[in-house]
Amino acid sequence: MTNESIPPAERLALGITPALVRLSVGVVDVDHLIADVEQALSWAIHGWNSASTSVASADPE
């Protein structure tokens, strides 16, 4: 995590709160990106052991 080296008080002053979600995106197939976000949200809601399947990857072209 890139912000771990910044002291907590300084992070808050910069607007980096514990609730902040950082999304770094490069050149990636849109369906792959959607599947990754769906998986991350599923883990956030159901926990790391959730075995959800992605709608985006269910219908390959």
C-alpha positions as CSV (number, residue, x, y, z in Angstrom):
1,M,0.0,0.0,0.0
2,T,1.6,3.3,-1.1
3,N,0.2,5.4,1.8
4,E,1.4,3.2,4.6
5,S,4.6,5.2,5.0
6,I,2.7,8.4,5.6
7,P,1.8,9.1,9.3
8,P,-2.0,8.7,10.0
9,A,-2.4,12.4,11.0
10,E,-0.8,13.5,7.7
11,R,-2.9,11.1,5.7
12,L,-6.1,12.6,7.2
13,A,-4.8,16.1,6.5
14,L,-4.4,15.0,2.9
15,G,-7.9,13.6,2.7
16,I,-6.7,10.0,2.8
17,T,-9.3,8.5,5.1
18,P,-9.7,4.8,6.2
19,A,-12.8,4.7,4.0
20,L,-10.9,5.8,0.8
21,V,-11.0,3.3,-2.0
22,R,-8.0,3.5,-4.3
23,L,-8.6,2.2,-7.8
24,S,-5.5,2.1,-10.1
25,V,-6.4,1.3,-13.7
26,G,-4.1,0.6,-16.6
27,V,-4.7,-0.8,-20.1
28,V,-6.9,-3.8,-19.3
29,D,-9.7,-5.5,-21.1
30,V,-12.9,-3.9,-19.8
31,D,-14.5,-7.3,-18.9
32,H,-11.5,-8.3,-16.9
33,L,-11.6,-5.0,-15.0
34,I,-15.3,-5.4,-14.3
35,A,-14.7,-8.9,-13.0
36,D,-11.9,-7.7,-10.7
37,V,-14.1,-4.9,-9.3
38,E,-17.0,-7.3,-8.8
39,Q,-14.7,-9.8,-7.0
40,A,-13.3,-7.1,-4.7
41,L,-16.8,-5.8,-3.8
42,S,-17.9,-9.4,-3.1
43,W,-14.9,-9.9,-0.8
44,A,-15.7,-6.6,0.9
45,I,-19.3,-7.6,1.5
46,H,-19.0,-11.3,2.1
47,G,-15.5,-11.8,3.3
48,W,-12.3,-13.2,1.8
49,N,-13.6,-16.7,1.6
50,S,-16.6,-15.9,-0.6
51,A,-16.8,-18.0,-3.8
52,S,-18.7,-15.7,-6.0
53,T,-18.7,-15.9,-9.8
54,S,-18.4,-12.9,-12.0
55,V,-21.1,-11.9,-14.4
56,A,-18.6,-10.2,-16.7
57,S,-16.5,-13.4,-17.2
58,A,-19.5,-15.7,-17.5
59,D,-20.1,-14.9,-21.2
60,P,-16.8,-14.9,-23.1
61,E,-16.9,-13.8,-26.7
